[in-house]
Amino acid sequence: MTTAIAVDGLSRHYRDHQALTDVSFEIGTPCIAGLLGRNGAGKTTLLRILAGQEFATSGTVRIFGGGPLENDAVLRRMILVREDQTYPDLRVRHAISAASLMYPNWDVELAGALLDTFELPMNRPIKKLSRGMRTALGITVGLAARAELTLFDEPYSGLDAVARTLFYDRLLADYTEHPRCIVLSTHLIDEAAELLDRVLVIDHGRLVLDAPTDELRGAATTVMGAASGVDRFIAGRTTLDRQSMGTHTRAVMVGRLDQRDRELADHLHLRLEDVTLQQLAVYAAEHPDPSGLIPARAS
Ligand SMILES: Nc1ncnc2c1ncn2[C@@H]1O[C@H](COP(=O)(O)OP(=O)(O)OP(=O)(O)O)[C@@H](O)[C@H]1O
C-alpha cells in the first residue's frame, strides 16, 4: 500500500492557542478515513496543513512523499473541500469549468451526473444558492476532481438526510471504481461508519484514537441489567462508564466477548449491545489511552 499521508510530530500553535499537539499518523492509499472530533478539536487546522494552506509550528507532513507547502507537484494530486468554501462572484457553470481545468483527473460525466443528482442550477450565481446547494456544489467538485488525495472538511452542512445518503452512495460508487485516498472530517460518524476503513479521533488537538474500523467494531460493549449481574460480568475488565438507576445498571466495558461471555450474560439475564463508533469516539476523548485496549495509532 502506498503511503498517501505521513504526519510526524505535528503541532500548530496560534498566538494564544495550541490547536494541534504532537500528532503522528500515516494513511495509505486506497482508504476512506474518518477524521472525528468535537468542535474546535483541530480537524480543520489539520486538513489545512495537509493541503498546504497553513504552516505547522513543528513536525513534518508528507503527501505522497513530498511537502505540500507551495509544492505544485503535490498540490495537483489533492483537493480540500471545505464547509465554508468561499467562491468569487461566479455562477455554478463557471465554478465547474474552472475546476475542470484545475484538476487533471476531472470527470466531466461524473460532474454532470452529480449536478443532476443534486439539482444544481448551472446558471445561478453561487452566492444565491442555498446553504445545502453550496455544500452540494463542493461535493460535486470534490468527487469529480477525482484527486488521488481528497479531503472533505465536514461536507454536510445544510444537506438534508436524502442528500447526505446520495453523497455516501456516490462517493462509495466512485471510490469502488477509482480507489484513492479520501479523508472525511465529520460529526456524523455512525451515519458514515459503513464507508470508513479507518477512524482517527482528535480531541483538544491530540490524536486519541487511530484504528481500522473493523478493529473497533465489537471493541467495547454496553452491558445492561440488574446491578449484581452487571458487576459480576464486568469484574476485572476495563470499564469506560457505569450508571445505575434503581436496581438497573448500565456499564460500558472494553474488550471483545467470546461465546462463554455471551453464555454468562444469558445466565445473568443481561442485555449486551455493541458500542457504536460515535460512542467509542466520545469515550476515546474522555479516556485517553484506556489501558491500550482501544487501539491508538494503528499503522
Ligand atoms: N487563525 C487562528 N488563530 C487562532 N486560533 C485559531 C485559528 N484557527 C483555529 N484556531 C483555533 O484552533 C482550534 C482548532 O480549530 P479547528 O477549526 O481546527 O477545529 P475543528 O475541529 O475543525 O472544529 P469544528 O468542528 O468546530 O469545525 C480552535 O480552538 C480554534 O479557535
The ligand as an SDF file (V2000), in Angstrom:
LIG
                    3D

 31 33  0  0  0  0  0  0  0  0999 V2000
   -6.1150   31.5040   12.9130 N   0  0  0  0  0  0  0  0  0  0  0  0
   -6.3670   31.1010   14.1580 C   0  0  0  0  0  0  0  0  0  0  0  0
   -5.9750   31.8570   15.2210 N   0  0  0  0  0  0  0  0  0  0  0  0
   -6.1940   31.4510   16.4880 C   0  0  0  0  0  0  0  0  0  0  0  0
   -6.8220   30.3020   16.8120 N   0  0  0  0  0  0  0  0  0  0  0  0
   -7.2430   29.5090   15.8070 C   0  0  0  0  0  0  0  0  0  0  0  0
   -7.0450   29.8770   14.4280 C   0  0  0  0  0  0  0  0  0  0  0  0
   -7.5580   28.8790   13.6570 N   0  0  0  0  0  0  0  0  0  0  0  0
   -8.0670   27.9590   14.5030 C   0  0  0  0  0  0  0  0  0  0  0  0
   -7.8820   28.3350   15.7920 N   0  0  0  0  0  0  0  0  0  0  0  0
   -8.2790   27.5940   16.9930 C   0  0  0  0  0  0  0  0  0  0  0  0
   -7.7580   26.2920   16.9120 O   0  0  0  0  0  0  0  0  0  0  0  0
   -8.6980   25.3430   17.4430 C   0  0  0  0  0  0  0  0  0  0  0  0
   -8.9630   24.2860   16.3980 C   0  0  0  0  0  0  0  0  0  0  0  0
   -9.7590   24.8680   15.3670 O   0  0  0  0  0  0  0  0  0  0  0  0
  -10.2670   23.9890   14.1300 P   0  0  0  0  0  0  0  0  0  0  0  0
  -11.0190   24.8850   13.2250 O   0  0  0  0  0  0  0  0  0  0  0  0
   -9.1170   23.2540   13.5780 O   0  0  0  0  0  0  0  0  0  0  0  0
  -11.2640   22.9590   14.8450 O   0  0  0  0  0  0  0  0  0  0  0  0
  -12.3050   21.9040   14.2190 P   0  0  0  0  0  0  0  0  0  0  0  0
  -12.0090   20.5990   14.8660 O   0  0  0  0  0  0  0  0  0  0  0  0
  -12.2480   21.9570   12.7370 O   0  0  0  0  0  0  0  0  0  0  0  0
  -13.6620   22.4800   14.7520 O   0  0  0  0  0  0  0  0  0  0  0  0
  -15.1800   22.4480   14.1200 P   0  0  0  0  0  0  0  0  0  0  0  0
  -15.6410   21.0190   14.1990 O   0  0  0  0  0  0  0  0  0  0  0  0
  -15.9330   23.3190   15.0760 O   0  0  0  0  0  0  0  0  0  0  0  0
  -15.1010   22.9900   12.7310 O   0  0  0  0  0  0  0  0  0  0  0  0
   -9.9280   26.1470   17.8510 C   0  0  0  0  0  0  0  0  0  0  0  0
   -9.8500   26.4160   19.2200 O   0  0  0  0  0  0  0  0  0  0  0  0
   -9.7970   27.4360   17.0510 C   0  0  0  0  0  0  0  0  0  0  0  0
  -10.4000   28.5150   17.7170 O   0  0  0  0  0  0  0  0  0  0  0  0
  1  2  1  0
  2  3  1  0
  2  7  2  0
  3  4  2  0
  4  5  1  0
  5  6  2  0
  6  7  1  0
  6 10  1  0
  7  8  1  0
  8  9  2  0
  9 10  1  0
 10 11  1  0
 11 12  1  0
 11 30  1  0
 12 13  1  0
 13 14  1  0
 13 28  1  0
 14 15  1  0
 15 16  1  0
 16 17  2  0
 16 18  1  0
 16 19  1  0
 19 20  1  0
 20 21  2  0
 20 22  1  0
 20 23  1  0
 23 24  1  0
 24 25  2  0
 24 26  1  0
 24 27  1  0
 28 29  1  0
 28 30  1  0
 30 31  1  0
M  END
$$$$
